[in-house]
Amino acid sequence: MNNLNKDIIIGLMFIIGIWSFISGQFIISTVLFASAAIYSNIVIRAKLNS
C-alpha cells in the first residue's frame, strides 16, 4: 500500500470519528480516534525503520 492510500485511510478514520462524536456515538468515535492514532504510529515507525 502506498503512502497516499495510508493517508486516506487515516484521514477517513479521523473524519468519521469526528462525525460520530458530533452525532453522540462516543464509544464509536473513541475507537476510531484510537485506531487512527495507532495506525498512524505504525506507519511512521515503518517509515523510520526503512
CYANA upper distance limits for C-alpha pairs under 8 A (distance plus 0.5 A):
  1 MET  CA      5 ASN  CA      6.83
  1 MET  CA      6 LYS  CA      7.45
  2 ASN  CA      6 LYS  CA      7.08
  3 ASN  CA      7 ASP  CA      6.61
  4 LEU  CA      8 ILE  CA      6.63
  5 ASN  CA      9 ILE  CA      6.70
  6 LYS  CA     10 ILE  CA      6.76
  6 LYS  CA     43 VAL  CA      8.30
  7 ASP  CA     11 GLY  CA      6.51
  8 ILE  CA     12 LEU  CA      6.53
  9 ILE  CA     13 MET  CA      6.73
 10 ILE  CA     14 PHE  CA      6.76
 10 ILE  CA     36 ALA  CA      5.89
 10 ILE  CA     39 TYR  CA      7.76
 10 ILE  CA     40 SER  CA      7.24
 11 GLY  CA     15 ILE  CA      6.61
 11 GLY  CA     36 ALA  CA      8.46
 12 LEU  CA     16 ILE  CA      6.45
 13 MET  CA     17 GLY  CA      6.47
 13 MET  CA     32 LEU  CA      6.24
 13 MET  CA     33 PHE  CA      7.50
 13 MET  CA     35 SER  CA      8.20
 13 MET  CA     36 ALA  CA      6.36
 14 PHE  CA     18 ILE  CA      6.78
 14 PHE  CA     32 LEU  CA      7.24
 14 PHE  CA     33 PHE  CA      6.50
 14 PHE  CA     36 ALA  CA      6.84
 15 ILE  CA     19 TRP  CA      6.74
 16 ILE  CA     20 SER  CA      6.57
 16 ILE  CA     29 SER  CA      8.01
 16 ILE  CA     32 LEU  CA      7.94
 17 GLY  CA     21 PHE  CA      6.59
 17 GLY  CA     28 ILE  CA      7.70
 17 GLY  CA     29 SER  CA      4.80
 17 GLY  CA     30 THR  CA      7.69
 17 GLY  CA     32 LEU  CA      5.77
 17 GLY  CA     33 PHE  CA      6.39
 18 ILE  CA     22 ILE  CA      6.74
 18 ILE  CA     29 SER  CA      7.21
 19 TRP  CA     23 SER  CA      6.75
 19 TRP  CA     29 SER  CA      8.38
 20 SER  CA     24 GLY  CA      6.71
 20 SER  CA     25 GLN  CA      5.65
 20 SER  CA     26 PHE  CA      7.38
 20 SER  CA     28 ILE  CA      7.22
 20 SER  CA     29 SER  CA      5.87
 21 PHE  CA     25 GLN  CA      6.04
 21 PHE  CA     26 PHE  CA      5.87
 21 PHE  CA     28 ILE  CA      8.37
 21 PHE  CA     29 SER  CA      5.83
 25 GLN  CA     29 SER  CA      6.79
 26 PHE  CA     30 THR  CA      6.54
 27 ILE  CA     31 VAL  CA      6.81
 28 ILE  CA     32 LEU  CA      6.69
 29 SER  CA     33 PHE  CA      6.56
 30 THR  CA     34 ALA  CA      6.59
 31 VAL  CA     35 SER  CA      6.55
 32 LEU  CA     36 ALA  CA      6.56
 33 PHE  CA     37 ALA  CA      6.71
 34 ALA  CA     38 ILE  CA      6.63
 35 SER  CA     39 TYR  CA      6.38
 36 ALA  CA     40 SER  CA      6.51
 37 ALA  CA     41 ASN  CA      6.72
 38 ILE  CA     42 ILE  CA      6.78
 39 TYR  CA     43 VAL  CA      6.78
 40 SER  CA     44 ILE  CA      6.65
 41 ASN  CA     45 ARG  CA      6.64
 42 ILE  CA     46 ALA  CA      6.68
 43 VAL  CA     47 LYS  CA      6.82
 44 ILE  CA     48 LEU  CA      6.80
 45 ARG  CA     49 ASN  CA      6.63
 46 ALA  CA     50 SER  CA      6.80
